Structures are given as structure tokens and as C-alpha cells.
């Protein structure tokens, strides 16, 4: 995760640091560029196709105003917020945000915007995802279609739509990158930032029971 990778990169200057699950390592200050470089840090990004996610979510749910709960003190969370806001602007959708500093604030954050949105987008924001059950609960209570980009945490929740990485496959890609460093094929910097674009590495789920409750036909 982003804060962990930042802490390790600040401490280890000679031991290679290979990250996984970082949305934007450049924005987080982990790498000087996405390209292979002479640095000591490299790895695999889990940057999602946010525009396409928001576009399909809005089309299927009929949502005109998309909300997001994000961690205001984490680079990953802020980056996701900006990407969703930009996507909504390009698609002509309304956008409402609620920032949190820890997981205990997540439920109050969604309650503060629930009456102003008709769709909730949650990305791979670690702090928010750790309290994702409370988001599911409030969305169910208010009849809000709920999208999450983290399939790993969606099981058992009242989500409408999930589209994101298979994190087991993402972990294997990160392991392959580590292997290249351990066997001397590349330095961590020479890995650059590896972006995943193969559809086979994503999962797309719909909860048809929730869709029926919302009056939505997939």
C-alpha cells in the first residue's frame, strides 16, 4: 500500500524496494518517472480504468450524481478522488465528495452525502475499504447503487457492481517483478512502473438481487 511503500523507500536506500497495489507511484513520490530508471524503487500499479468504470456504472444505474468517500491524507485516495471528479466532469455528471482521515469516519462521511447522490463509487482506497461494510449498509438503506473497484472486499456486501483487479493475479505480477530483482535480471528502478491492462486480470461482477431491489435490469 502507498503509505507503507513510502515509508520503506525513505528508509532503504540500498536494498531494492518493489511495490504492488500502488495507484500512482509517481504522484506518491516513489519514482521519478513511470519508465525504467536508475532508482531503487519500482513495481506494479493497480491503477484502474476509472473513466470507463464511471461511464458504465452511470449508464447501467442511471445515476446522475456520483459520490465518493476518500482518504484525504493518503496520496492514493486523493488521486482516485481527482480521477473520479475528472471523469464525472467529462461525462456531464454531478460529483460529490466526502473526505475522511481514518476508517472510523467512513460511516458518518457517507451519511453526510447520501441524500445528495444517486450512485456511490469506491476505489482501491485502503482506509475506506477497511470500513466498506458500513458503506454497503448505508447505500442499501438509502437505495443508492454502490460500485466498488475492489472485488477482494466485495463478498457478502450489498453492492450493485464490482469492476476491478483480481488481486491474486496482481500479487503474482508483483512476485514476478521481485523475482527479476532477486535473480539480477533488473534493478528495482529498471522495472519502472508496470501497468496492468489485460482484461483477464480484471473481474466484473453484478449483484442481480441488489439490481432487482433498485429496479435496475442488467
C-alpha positions as CSV (number, residue, x, y, z in Angstrom):
1,X,0.0,0.0,0.0
2,X,1.1,3.6,-0.6
3,X,2.0,4.7,2.9
4,X,3.9,1.5,3.6
5,X,5.8,1.8,0.3
6,X,6.7,5.5,1.0
7,X,8.0,4.6,4.5
8,X,10.2,1.7,3.1
9,X,11.5,3.8,0.2
10,X,12.5,6.5,2.7
11,X,14.4,4.1,4.9
12,X,16.0,1.6,2.4
13,X,18.4,3.4,0.0
14,X,20.5,0.4,-1.0
15,X,18.0,-2.5,-0.6
16,X,15.6,-2.7,-3.6
17,X,12.0,-1.8,-2.8
18,X,9.4,-3.4,-5.1
19,X,5.8,-2.2,-4.6
20,X,2.4,-3.6,-5.5
21,X,-1.0,-2.2,-5.3
22,X,0.0,1.5,-5.8
23,X,-2.4,3.6,-7.9
24,X,0.1,6.3,-8.9
25,X,3.7,5.8,-7.7
26,X,4.8,9.0,-9.5
27,X,2.2,11.1,-7.7
28,X,3.2,9.4,-4.4
29,X,6.8,10.4,-4.9
30,X,8.1,6.8,-5.1
31,X,9.5,7.0,-8.6
32,X,11.0,9.8,-10.8
33,X,9.0,8.6,-13.8
34,X,7.0,5.6,-14.9
35,X,9.8,4.5,-17.2
36,X,12.7,2.3,-16.2
37,X,15.3,4.4,-14.3
38,X,18.4,4.3,-12.1
39,X,16.4,4.5,-8.9
40,X,16.0,1.9,-6.1
41,X,12.2,1.6,-6.4
42,X,9.8,0.0,-8.9
43,X,6.9,-2.3,-9.2
44,X,3.3,-2.9,-10.2
45,X,0.5,-0.3,-10.3
46,X,-3.2,-1.1,-9.7
47,X,-4.4,2.0,-11.5
48,X,-8.0,1.3,-12.6
49,X,-9.7,2.4,-15.8
50,X,-11.7,4.9,-13.8
51,X,-13.3,6.8,-16.7
52,X,-14.7,3.6,-18.2
53,X,-15.8,2.4,-14.8
54,X,-17.7,5.6,-14.0
55,X,-19.2,5.7,-17.6
56,X,-20.6,2.1,-17.4
57,X,-21.8,2.5,-13.8
58,X,-23.7,5.6,-14.7
59,X,-25.2,4.1,-17.9
60,X,-26.4,0.9,-16.1
61,X,-27.6,2.6,-12.8
62,X,-29.0,5.8,-14.3
63,X,-27.1,7.8,-11.7
64,X,-26.7,11.5,-12.5
65,X,-24.7,12.4,-9.5
66,X,-21.8,10.2,-8.3
67,X,-20.4,10.4,-4.8
68,X,-17.1,9.2,-3.4
69,X,-15.7,8.7,0.1
70,X,-11.9,9.0,0.1
71,X,-8.9,9.3,2.5
72,X,-7.8,13.0,2.3
73,X,-4.4,12.3,3.8
74,X,-3.3,9.5,1.5
75,X,-1.9,10.1,-2.0
76,X,-3.7,7.1,-3.4
77,X,-7.1,8.3,-2.1
78,X,-6.6,11.9,-3.3
79,X,-5.5,10.6,-6.7
80,X,-8.6,8.4,-7.0
81,X,-10.9,11.3,-6.0
82,X,-9.4,13.5,-8.7
83,X,-9.8,10.8,-11.3
84,X,-13.4,10.3,-10.5
85,X,-14.1,14.0,-10.4
86,X,-12.4,14.4,-13.8
87,X,-14.4,11.5,-15.3
88,X,-17.7,12.9,-14.0
89,X,-16.9,16.3,-15.5
90,X,-16.1,14.8,-18.9
91,X,-19.3,12.7,-18.7
92,X,-21.6,15.6,-17.7
93,X,-22.3,14.0,-14.3
94,X,-22.6,15.7,-10.9
95,X,-19.9,14.9,-8.3
96,X,-20.0,15.0,-4.5
97,X,-17.0,14.1,-2.3
98,X,-16.6,13.3,1.4
99,X,-13.0,13.1,2.8
100,X,-12.0,11.0,5.9
101,X,-8.8,10.8,7.9
102,X,-9.5,7.3,9.3
103,X,-11.8,4.3,8.9
104,X,-13.9,5.4,11.9
105,X,-15.1,8.4,10.0
106,X,-16.3,6.4,6.9
107,X,-19.9,5.9,8.0
108,X,-20.5,9.5,9.0
109,X,-19.0,10.6,5.7
110,X,-21.4,8.6,3.6
111,X,-24.3,9.7,5.7
112,X,-23.3,13.3,5.1
113,X,-23.7,12.9,1.3
114,X,-26.3,10.1,1.0
115,X,-29.2,12.4,0.2
116,X,-27.2,14.3,-2.5
117,X,-26.1,11.4,-4.6
118,X,-27.7,8.6,-6.6
119,X,-24.6,6.5,-7.1
120,X,-21.5,5.8,-4.9
121,X,-18.1,5.0,-6.4
122,X,-15.4,3.4,-4.1
123,X,-11.9,2.8,-5.4
124,X,-8.9,1.0,-4.0
125,X,-8.6,3.3,-1.1
126,X,-7.2,1.2,1.8
127,X,-8.6,3.2,4.7
128,X,-12.1,3.4,3.1
129,X,-12.2,-0.2,2.0
130,X,-11.4,-1.3,5.6
131,X,-14.8,0.1,6.5
132,X,-16.6,-0.9,3.3
133,X,-19.4,-2.8,5.2
134,X,-20.7,0.5,6.6
135,X,-20.9,2.0,3.1
136,X,-22.8,-1.1,1.8
137,X,-25.2,-0.7,4.8
138,X,-26.0,2.9,4.2
139,X,-26.3,2.5,0.4
140,X,-28.8,-0.3,1.0
141,X,-30.7,1.8,3.4
142,X,-31.0,4.8,1.1
143,X,-31.4,2.8,-2.2
144,X,-28.1,4.0,-3.6
145,X,-26.4,1.9,-6.3
146,X,-23.0,1.0,-4.9
147,X,-19.9,0.5,-7.1
148,X,-16.6,-0.8,-5.8
149,X,-13.3,-1.3,-7.7
150,X,-12.1,-3.8,-5.1
151,X,-13.5,-7.3,-5.8
152,X,-11.5,-8.7,-2.9
153,X,-13.6,-6.9,-0.3
154,X,-17.0,-7.1,-2.0
155,X,-18.1,-10.6,-1.0
156,X,-21.2,-10.5,1.2
157,X,-21.9,-6.8,0.6
158,X,-25.0,-5.2,-0.9
159,X,-23.0,-3.9,-3.9
160,X,-24.6,-3.2,-7.3
161,X,-21.5,-3.5,-9.4
162,X,-17.8,-4.5,-9.0
163,X,-15.2,-4.0,-11.6
164,X,-11.5,-4.2,-10.6
165,X,-8.3,-6.2,-10.3
166,X,-8.1,-9.8,-9.3
167,X,-5.6,-9.0,-6.6
168,X,-4.3,-12.6,-6.5
169,X,-3.1,-12.2,-10.1
170,X,-1.8,-8.7,-9.2
171,X,0.2,-10.3,-6.4
172,X,1.7,-12.8,-8.8
173,X,2.7,-10.0,-11.2
174,X,4.4,-8.3,-8.2
175,X,6.1,-11.6,-7.3
176,X,7.4,-11.9,-10.9
177,X,8.9,-8.4,-10.6
178,X,10.6,-9.3,-7.3
179,X,12.0,-12.5,-8.9
180,X,13.6,-10.4,-11.7
181,X,15.3,-8.3,-9.0
182,X,16.4,-11.3,-6.9
183,X,17.9,-13.0,-9.9
184,X,19.8,-10.0,-11.0
185,X,17.9,-9.5,-14.3
186,X,16.9,-6.0,-13.4
187,X,17.3,-3.5,-10.6
188,X,14.1,-2.2,-8.9
189,X,14.4,1.0,-10.8
190,X,14.8,-0.8,-14.1
191,X,11.4,-2.4,-13.6
192,X,9.8,1.0,-14.0
193,X,6.1,1.1,-13.2
194,X,4.2,-1.9,-14.6
195,X,0.6,-1.2,-15.5
196,X,-2.0,-3.9,-15.9
197,X,-4.2,-3.6,-19.0
198,X,-5.1,-7.2,-19.8
199,X,-8.9,-7.8,-19.4
200,X,-8.0,-11.3,-18.0
201,X,-6.6,-9.6,-14.9
202,X,-9.9,-7.8,-14.0
203,X,-13.1,-9.1,-12.6
204,X,-16.6,-7.7,-13.4
205,X,-19.5,-8.7,-11.1
206,X,-23.1,-7.6,-10.9
207,X,-25.3,-8.4,-7.9
208,X,-28.6,-9.2,-9.6
209,X,-30.5,-9.3,-6.2
210,X,-29.5,-5.8,-5.5
211,X,-30.2,-4.7,-9.0
212,X,-33.8,-6.1,-8.7
213,X,-34.3,-4.2,-5.4
214,X,-33.2,-1.0,-7.1
215,X,-35.4,-1.6,-10.1
216,X,-32.5,-1.9,-12.5
217,X,-32.3,-4.5,-15.3
218,X,-28.8,-5.7,-16.3
